[in-house]
Amino acid sequence: MAATDHFHYPLQLNSRMLPTDALFWYVEEATPELRPLVAAVMILDRRPDHDRLRASVERWVARLPRLRQRVVEAPLRLALPEWEDDPHFELDYHAREVILPEPATERHLFDFVGAVFATPLDHLRPLWEAYLIEGLDGGRAACFFKVHHSVMDGVGSLAVFDALTQAHRAEPVRVPRHLPAQPPSSPPVRLARLVRDAAANAANGLGAAAAISLRAARRPGEVIDDIGRAVRGVRGMITDLTAPSIPDPLAQASTGIGRRLDAMTLSLPRLQRIKDALGVTLNDVVLTAVSGAVGRYYAHRKMHVDELHCMVPMSLRQSGDRQTLGNRVGAFNVALPVGQPDPLLRLSRIQRQTGAAKHDRRGAAWPLMMRVMASMPGFAYRLLAQAVTGRVNLICTNVPGPPMQRYLAGAKIEAMYPFAPVALGTPLSIALMSYGDSYGVGVDTDPAAIPDPELLTRYLAEAVDEIEDCAVPRPTRAEQKRTKRPPVRASAR
């Protein structure tokens, strides 16, 4: 039974869009075939209870008021857009139910959500949609969520997940009290707010400059070190933005319109054993495996490519803001050595690049640049968005997810698969999210450029095997006989 939730959820006032969020808002206008979405599929062991699911969604929206807000452009686009309560918010428009012809397989499921993923969100409404999908074989169900990237980044999706799900199958879902929507602002009010925000930005800039001057007088060494780090970060970011583009033969056939979604699961403890044995990070292992898989695919297509530019998002969240919406993310480029057959040589080249990006903090330079651009009109963001999207061959994002088993209105969440967008010229994106002791891998491809993406998941599993063989050699037959037990290897499916 659902009970009334007496917790006072935060009332989120109309607010100016953050500069980092605005980049994702304008990138869709700069690149119309791009869908800048954060999306995920949750596989459920049964159909959720209808009443508890409704209560879960209502609680979810109440805890995250941004999900009731739409985007309103500033007068004459002289400043960044604002978030404003939608006076016509309809929960049933955003939360939908679909029944696939039974018995539907996971391939049928991903074909359906791929078509939904390719459809743009309605910009006159809050920027999200959720689908309960029934009819899967074995009596299972699924949920698919897509949220505009201007609302949240990958790590911010954990706030969505926690607000929506429960820790136990029978955990009661408390229905929140509805908060009244704020009426839309009139044009004079929005113009006055624009002037106020511009003055606040100027004051904040002067205040920051004064604080730096005072700190420089007291601790000149620390300020010099901070300036040096900022310069290195900006220099690294500029290097990424100005790096010569790499021609991708696959992208020549790309349309940027279609979407084909595929998924697989890897063992998280297995990947952790590999990275510990090699003395590297989990992200380095993932990028090495992705590089090997993509290289095998190009070889299968009889295309020769030595390396490709891969955009790697970097979370800049502190421990206290992991459960908040908005974008606190930077990015850096890695030249994946897809033409290198030796996995250890691939790992070494990738490790040098990721180490350099961490050293010069180029990912952290993105928010710095966004703050500098905060007072600039929207066209500056559109120009930056065009510059970014034109120099990326593929995307690989890796997000730490929930460590414990979760449930949705009585249904056990068996697996989660995240998805990142593709675009014209960037026909492949691979997203990973941990969940318990598994790693859900979502592969998004442009079917015009990659007609057989199922090979990528197979090659990715083979690439992980290859790295594991280098990190933890398999016992010989003589060793197996001595131990009288076969080697234990967690497999990818």
C-alpha positions, -999 to +999 in steps of 0.1 A: +000+000+000+012+035-008+012+060+021+014+097+022+050+110+023+053+139+047+089+146+037+092+182+025+108+180-009+128+210-021+109+236-040+131+244-069+126+280-080+128+292-116+165+293-123+190+302-151+205+271-168+240+263-158+266+270-185+276+233-187+239+223-191+235+250-218+262+234-239+240+202-242+209+223-249+225+242-278+244+212-292+211+198-304+204+230-323+239+231-337+237+194-348+201+186-355+206+149-361+221+145-326+199+134-297+218+146-266+201+121-242+210+101-211+192+068-214+190+034-198+171+001-200+163-018-168+154-055-172+128-066-145+120-101-134+083-094-134+057-067-141+058-041-114+027-035-093+006-008-111-003+013-080+032+011-065+048+020-098+025+050-101+035+061-066+072+055-074+070+078-105+051+105-085+077+103-057+105+105-083+091+137-099+085+152-065+121+146-053+135+160-086+114+191-094+135+197-126+114+169-141+083+192-139+102+221-156+106+231-192+132+253-209+123+289-216+147+310-237+159+344-224+145+375-242+164+379-275+186+350-264+208+376-246+215+351-218+213+314-211+178+298-210+158+294-178+141+264-161+104+271-154+076+250-140+054+237-168+018+249-161+004+221-182+025+192-168+009+158-175+025+128-158+007+104-182+023+121-212+058+114-198+052+080-182+039+056-207+030+018-209+037-004-239+029-041-245+051-059-271+037-089-290+044-119-268+067-136-263+091-107-271+128-112-269+154-087-257+162-081-294+126-070-299+129-048-268+161-031-280+146-026-315+116-008-299+136+014-275+161+022-303+133+038-323+122+057-292+158+068-285+160+082-321+130+104-316+137+140-302+120+151-270+093+178-271+111+211-262+079+227-251+076+201-222+099+188-194+127+170-211+121+133-202+101+102-211+097+068-193+083+036-207+071+005-189+074-023-215+056-056-210+054-088-230+090-100-226+095-138-226+094-155-192+069-130-178+096-103-175+092-066-182+115-036-188+117+001-181+133+026-205+142+061-196+155+089-217+163+123-203+179+153-220+216+158-212+209+194-202+189+180-172+217+157-159+249+138-167+256+101-163+265+102-127+235+125-120+213+096-132+220+079-099+198+105-083+170+095-107+176+058-100+176+062-062+145+083-062+126+059-083+136+025-069+135+006-036+159-015-016+135-044-010+108-061-030+081-053-004+093-019+006+063+005+007+063+035-016+052+067+000+032+091-022+045+127-019+023+156-013+019+177-045+036+211-045+018+239-064+034+248-097+048+283-100+030+303-127+050+312-158+069+344-157+058+373-179+082+388-204+089+419-183+098+397-153+121+375-174+138+406-187+143+420-152+157+386-141+181+387-171+194+421-160+197+408-124+216+377-134+240+397-156+247+420-127+252+390-104+276+374-128+296+406-130+296+410-092+307+373-088+335+379-113+347+410-094+344+391-061+364+362-073+391+385-087+392+403-053+394+370-035+423+358-057+441+390-052+438+387-014+448+351-014+478+360-037+490+385-011+487+359+017+498+327-001+515+336-034+529+301-038+495+285-037+480+309-062+509+304-086+504+267-084+467+271-090+473+293-121+498+268-134+473+239-131+446+260-148+470+269-177+479+233-182+443+223-182+433+249-207+463+241-229+453+204-228+417+212-237+428+234-266+450+206-278+420+183-279+398+208-296+424+217-323+437+182-329+435+172-366+404+152-373+409+115-382+390+103-413+367+075-404+357+052-433+327+040-414+314+076-409+312+082-446+279+062-447+266+077-415+233+095-416+231+104-379+194+096-378+189+059-371+197+041-339+205+005-332+209-005-295+227-036-283+237-047-248+259-071-230+270-078-194+305-081-181+316-093-146+328-063-125+349-085-101+366-100-132+375-066-146+388-055-112+411-085-110+425-077-144+431-040-135+447-050-102+470-075-119+481-049-144+484-021-120+461+003-140+427+019-136+394+002-146+389+029-172+422+021-188+411-016-191+378-006-205+393+017-232+419-010-241+391-035-246+370-011-266+400-003-288+406-039-294+369-046-303+367-016-326+400-026-343+386-062-349+355-047-364+374-026-388+395-056-398+363-075-404+351-047-427+385-048-444+392-011-434+426+000-422+426+026-394+455+031-370+437+052-344+405+070-337+396+100-315+375+088-286+357+113-264+359+102-227+336+121-203+351+128-169+329+134-138+338+165-118+314+158-090+324+160-053+312+134-029+284+157-017+267+163-051+265+128-065+228+129-060+220+162-077+209+169-113+227+191-137+260+186-155+293+185-135+313+168-162+343+175-184+358+155-212+391+147-229+401+129-261+420+096-263+436+085-295+426+048-294+452+026-311+426+005-328+452-007-353+475-021-326+470-059-322+490-063-290+467-055-260+495-045-237+509-020-262+474-006-266+471-004-228+504+014-226+495+040-252+461+046-236+475+048-201+500+075-211+472+096-226+448+092-196+476+099-172+485+131-191+448+142-190+446+136-153+479+155-147+470+186-166+433+184-155+421+192-190+386+178-182+383+202-153+390+231-178+356+226-194+336+241-164+362+269-163+356+278-199+318+275-193+320+300-165+339+324-187+312+320-214+283+324-188+277+360-199+279+353-236+248+348-258+237+314-270+255+315-304+289+311-286+277+278-272+265+267-306+299+274-321+316+254-293+291+225-298+299+224-335+337+224-328+333+195-303+311+172-324+332+176-355+363+160-340+351+129-323+350+094-340+334+076-311+323+080-275+331+058-245+316+067-211+320+047-179+298+055-149+299+039-114+264+027-106+244+014-077+265-012-057+234-030-042+204-049-056+174-026-062+137-031-069+110-012-088+075-015-073+080-052-064+100-062-095+136-071-092+160-051-114+180-079-130+202-058-152+208-022-163+222-010-197+231+027-202+232+044-236+250+074-250+241+092-282+256+089-317+257+117-343+266+124-379+303+116-381+302+098-348+284+065-355+294+046-324+291+052-287+297+027-259+284+033-223+291+012-193+275+013-158+282-009-129+253-025-110+261-048-081+288-071-093+280-067-130+289-042-157+261-033-181+274-023-215+251-004-239+262+000-275+246+026-297+253+026-334+242+043-366+229+013-386+237+031-419+274+030-410+275-002-388+250-027-403+262-056-381+267-041-346+262-075-329+298-082-339+310-053-317+296-070-285+312-103-295+345-086-302+344-067-269+340-100-250+370-114-270+390-083-262+384-087-225+395-124-227+427-112-245+435-087-218+428-112-191+452-137-207+479-111-205+471-101-169+463-135-154+477-163-176+456-194-177+470-224-159+486-251-181+472-285-183+499-298-159+490-271-134+453-279-137+460-316-130+481-307-100+453-286-085+426-310-097+403-281-105+397-261-137+405-224-138+377-201-128+369-174-153+339-152-153+326-149-188+309-120-206+275-125-221 
